[in-house]
Amino acid sequence: MFLAAVGRPRYGEGGDLLWDGKIGIFPFTFEEAAQRSSKNRPAGTLETKAEPTVNRDVMKRMLLTKLIPAIKQKWPGSSRDIIIQQDNAKPHVDGNDLEIVAAAQEGDWNIQLKFQPPNSPDLNIMRQNQWHGRVESPSSKPRHTQGTTSATISLPSSVSKTDHTCQVINQSLPHANEVRELVRRKIRLTYGGGNVGLQRAVASTVYTNDGIVRGFIPGYMAARQVYGPTCGAEYTVSSNYYKYFEMNHVVETFIILPGGIDTMEGLFTLISWASEGLHSKPIGLLNIDGYFNNLIKFLDDAVRQNFMASRQRKLFISSFFIDELLDKLAFAKAFPGPGASYDDFINPGALDLELHL
C-alpha cells in the first residue's frame, strides 16, 4: 500500500516540460526491531514492515512526515497557495486538523487539505488514466532493483483507485498571490465591469483593499441581474467594441488572464488595433500553466510569414508569474520602442512606476 501525490505538469512557452508534476510515492511502512536472531540478521536489527492497517492516524503521520515536506521541497514557481486534494475514503484526514494546519502554514505556505468534490472538472487528474512512463517486469535481481528505481521516477499522473491517493494542484486563480501583488504595487485597475468569475475575484480584491477600480460594461450586460454591481466606479457603454475603445484611452498597459470567448474577443481586438497602428501599448499575458503557449506560437508564426510586423509582436509580453510580468510591463512603459530588452536590464525591479490596467 502506498500514497501517490501528483500535480499538473508545467510547460514552457516552447512546449518544453518544466516540471513533470510528480511529488512522490510514499509506502505505508514502519521499522521494527527483530525479536529473534536468524541466519540473515541478529536480534535487534531494524526491519521494514508494511502497515497492517491504514487508518486515519497512519494517514495523518504520512501527511506530516512525508507529503507536506515533499511538496515544499519540490513545488515549482513562486506561488505557495496549494490544495492537497484527497478522495472521500474514511482514513483520510480532516482538513481542519490543528497539526495539519500548523504544518501546512509553516514557512509562509498556504497549503489546504480538501476532499475531492464529486465530478469536479477542475480536480479530476486522478481519473485520467494516462501513463507518463512504462515499467517492464524485471528478469533478474539487478534489473529488479533498477526497475524499482525507474518505476519510482516514472509513475503515472494517476494511480489505481484501489490505492490511497491524493492530488496536489496549484491554486492559480488570481485571487491569490496575483491579486495581492496588484494591491501591493498600488496599481489602478480598469476591467470589463462584470461581477462573476475571475474578473470579479480580481476587481473585488483590489477594491476591498482600497485600490482604485473602474469598470466599463455594455448596457445590455449591466441590465442582467446575474452580473450584479460593478466594483468601484461603473461606466456604461453601448457595446463590447466601445468598452475596449474607452479602456484603451484610460489605461497604459493591458494584462490578459486565462479565459474564454470574451477574453479572446478582447485580446484579438487589441491584436487587430495594434496591426492597424491604433495603439502601441504593451499587452501582458499571464501565462498560467502554459495557457497562452499556442497563442504565442501563433504570433511568432504570423511574424515569420509576414502577417505581423516584429514591432507589433514585441507588444506582447508573457510570464508565468505576475511579479515578473509587472516588472516587464513597467520596463516596456519606461523604455518604449527598440533598444535594450528587459532581460538585458541590470535591475528591472528597481523601476518605481505606476501602471494602469
Steps between C-alpha positions, in 0.01 A plus 500: 500500500634845416396862464564673166504879461493665157436849368431649161814506282642841410610582144711785367407739222666272245312196624796367699420313820606714798362275775351154461254536787639210705517572871579149620399145586489424872452139620309432821777329695658510844824379658504242778787325678526126431417303814699190409828430325512320167765406247432828319518746791547515878225586745439873534558577131249752369266350241269687266146362511174594335235672708236235580223764494493844344275707725465873559794517741729329249382730222552808717855392582564450129384853420705658777826312446502427126251678277499860626884519524527352148259759360699786652822358362385425145229755420597719200454873467443770756139422592447349845122462471445126461210260544558137599202316361406160641205279424230416754648180645444467875871501603559841345566790734275795576638819345433691825727276709714736709830318443439483125411870484812596698730294277329625183545867595853474637753695296243743354327227297126489438435127456142382539368147536167435328286204402434436133175662384278258306547525121723806534629616158794680661625229734473185292862407436463177697239377250712556191672168427792633297840353576812714513725198463515125453631243747605152381518186712863439605670178393776509764570638847717791373228587251245479781693763699545719193135458403384600847700823480371568149143433607530750783608767253261409219172438678184616322313823563217291646500174693262213558189580702587214735796698635483792739553802279517873540538766237692824524388789284605862477237744616577729209186714497602866514339566837814355660856632453417670170246743645706560813783614273270751327392637837857514631612709202194730529405439138179661378273244336270545202299192404194375312255592774357155564442354844548129431795267444866602499440869430282523810772329708762748380289816515337432837833419665666816370194708594466363854869573559446870422616474139358718223270297273307606190265277304381546142199282420252495207153618599326178396734300725464736795122449484536127564464424869750214481787744454421697814653836591836609364785540748615861522390764249270369225489636145228372265577477128296386201696187398809291562681688224452832678596337829845424358504841327443688827737280699771558241479874571545475877755221551872480437530126460285187481520172691320197357408214736405150384136509392237404247330654197457850647868509596605391152273764342671775696845360434453473125348849493827626649698294249299649213539855628874451545535373141309808378715736706212610725693428818852408606445413865664187644274197539590266786404134484487333843588157367369286787572130437608583142145609405624743234773280352307436177414869466867597538590247230226645278643851539852378421373318190314815389825698515696225324247493215485883477143534626614706800783747542764411758445835676135398554604158628722669759191654661413155637684421821445173684599345830388214721518725808318828569792676670730437204226599254444831679874570497511432126201726435655775712821471299308516171319813622822669610698406188258478205612420149817319387801479724609298800269216597374421849735202524798729431399749767717471811239572767144511360355455847627847597254675265251700705205530262125503533309297242137546406348165401 
